[in-house]
Structure formats: structure tokens, C-alpha cells
Amino acid sequence: MAAPRGLGLVVLVVVAGLVVGSLLGDLLGHLLPSGWLQDVLTKGPTIGLTPPSTLDLRLVSLTLGFAFKVNLVGVLGIVISALTLRRL
């Protein structure tokens, strides 16, 4: 019987896979020559709150923003991290 996993561990593994995969995608993008393969690996949608939202209270100004740049290698990183989590 598998040990129960907390939601925090699952989120951490998926985010780590996305970060590592996206970094590898950017690295591959710089190493590969310009062309369709570079575009497929490094280009993707940006998901999030862009531009950031600002709440100005005169005394304090708060700015909130986040964005995820998803590419093909980042998605592969998520899949690999999910498979790794399954093995644990």
C-alpha cells in the first residue's frame, strides 16, 4: 500500500519539474540554431497575471503579479517529475 502524499509535496514536485524543464528549454534554445526546432522547444504561452496589478492605499502600495512561461521542455519536465513522484 502506498504512503499518502501531501498536497504540498505534489505541488513542490510539479513546480520543480516545471522550473527545471523551462531552464533546460531556455538552455537548449540558446544552443540550437535558429529554426523551427528552437521555436517548438522554447516558445509557448505565458499564463498568469500580466501586467501586474497594483493596489495603492496612499500609505502602502502593493503590487501583485505572477506569470508562468510554459514551453514543451517544461511540460516534459512536469511529466518526468510526476513519474518520479509515482515511483517514490
Kinemage of the C-alpha trace (Angstrom):
@kinemage 1
@onewidth
@group {chain A} dominant
@subgroup {mainchain}
@vectorlist {calphas} color= white
{ca met a 1} P 0.000 0.000 0.000
{ca ala a 2} L 1.423 3.382 -1.000
{ca ala a 3} L 2.045 6.035 1.600
{ca pro a 4} L -0.260 9.047 1.364
{ca arg a 5} L 1.369 12.139 -0.108
{ca gly a 6} L 0.574 15.635 0.988
{ca leu a 7} L -0.656 18.219 -1.450
{ca gly a 8} L 2.384 20.353 -0.674
{ca leu a 9} L 4.776 17.618 -1.844
{ca val a 10} L 2.854 17.119 -5.084
{ca val a 11} L 2.813 20.864 -5.818
{ca leu a 12} L 6.508 21.145 -4.972
{ca val a 13} L 7.465 18.307 -7.316
{ca val a 14} L 5.335 19.641 -10.184
{ca val a 15} L 6.677 23.210 -9.797
{ca ala a 16} L 10.246 21.889 -9.562
{ca gly a 17} L 9.708 19.904 -12.755
{ca leu a 18} L 8.332 22.987 -14.495
{ca val a 19} L 11.248 25.155 -13.365
{ca val a 20} L 13.942 22.639 -14.301
{ca gly a 21} L 12.246 21.854 -17.612
{ca ser a 22} L 11.871 25.522 -18.503
{ca leu a 23} L 15.512 26.210 -17.662
{ca leu a 24} L 16.576 23.285 -19.840
{ca gly a 25} L 14.326 24.586 -22.614
{ca asp a 26} L 15.960 28.008 -22.470
{ca leu a 27} L 19.408 26.416 -22.441
{ca leu a 28} L 18.548 24.271 -25.452
{ca gly a 29} L 17.126 27.350 -27.159
{ca his a 30} L 20.472 29.090 -26.894
{ca leu a 31} L 22.423 26.045 -28.046
{ca leu a 32} L 20.251 25.145 -31.044
{ca pro a 33} L 20.460 27.099 -34.278
{ca ser a 34} L 17.522 29.320 -35.184
{ca gly a 35} L 14.722 27.432 -36.828
{ca trp a 36} L 11.537 25.551 -36.227
{ca leu a 37} L 13.058 23.139 -33.664
{ca gln a 38} L 14.192 26.027 -31.495
{ca asp a 39} L 10.740 27.606 -31.777
{ca val a 40} L 8.976 24.361 -30.816
{ca leu a 41} L 11.155 23.818 -27.758
{ca thr a 42} L 11.367 27.371 -26.398
{ca lys a 43} L 8.200 29.216 -27.373
{ca gly a 44} L 4.941 28.792 -25.560
{ca pro a 45} L 2.157 30.658 -23.837
{ca thr a 46} L 2.639 32.861 -20.802
{ca ile a 47} L -0.021 32.129 -18.213
{ca gly a 48} L -0.601 34.471 -15.316
{ca leu a 49} L -1.338 37.970 -14.221
{ca thr a 50} L 0.383 40.242 -16.728
{ca pro a 51} L 0.758 43.174 -16.319
{ca pro a 52} L 0.904 43.095 -12.507
{ca ser a 53} L -1.960 44.602 -10.528
{ca thr a 54} L -1.260 47.443 -8.115
{ca leu a 55} L -3.296 48.373 -5.052
{ca asp a 56} L -2.442 51.903 -3.924
{ca leu a 57} L -3.612 52.720 -0.386
{ca arg a 58} L -1.763 56.057 -0.213
{ca leu a 59} L 0.272 54.816 2.748
{ca val a 60} L 1.245 51.488 1.217
{ca ser a 61} L 1.326 50.352 -2.372
{ca leu a 62} L 1.018 46.629 -3.068
{ca thr a 63} L 1.867 45.066 -6.406
{ca leu a 64} L 0.793 41.525 -7.188
{ca gly a 65} L 1.828 39.634 -10.259
{ca phe a 66} L 2.860 36.190 -11.369
{ca ala a 67} L 3.404 34.509 -14.697
{ca phe a 68} L 4.334 31.036 -15.874
{ca lys a 69} L 6.136 30.750 -19.186
{ca val a 70} L 5.306 27.258 -20.380
{ca asn a 71} L 7.250 25.538 -23.147
{ca leu a 72} L 7.452 21.984 -24.448
{ca val a 73} L 10.525 21.070 -22.403
{ca gly a 74} L 8.825 22.463 -19.282
{ca val a 75} L 5.848 20.194 -19.864
{ca leu a 76} L 8.237 17.250 -20.320
{ca gly a 77} L 9.856 18.237 -17.015
{ca ile a 78} L 6.459 18.095 -15.306
{ca val a 79} L 5.770 14.652 -16.782
{ca ile a 80} L 9.170 13.342 -15.676
{ca ser a 81} L 8.717 14.780 -12.169
{ca ala a 82} L 5.229 13.249 -11.916
{ca leu a 83} L 6.590 9.855 -12.951
{ca thr a 84} L 9.388 10.242 -10.403
{ca leu a 85} L 6.853 11.102 -7.698
{ca arg a 86} L 4.895 7.994 -8.603
{ca arg a 87} L 7.986 5.865 -8.110
{ca leu a 88} L 8.642 7.293 -4.624
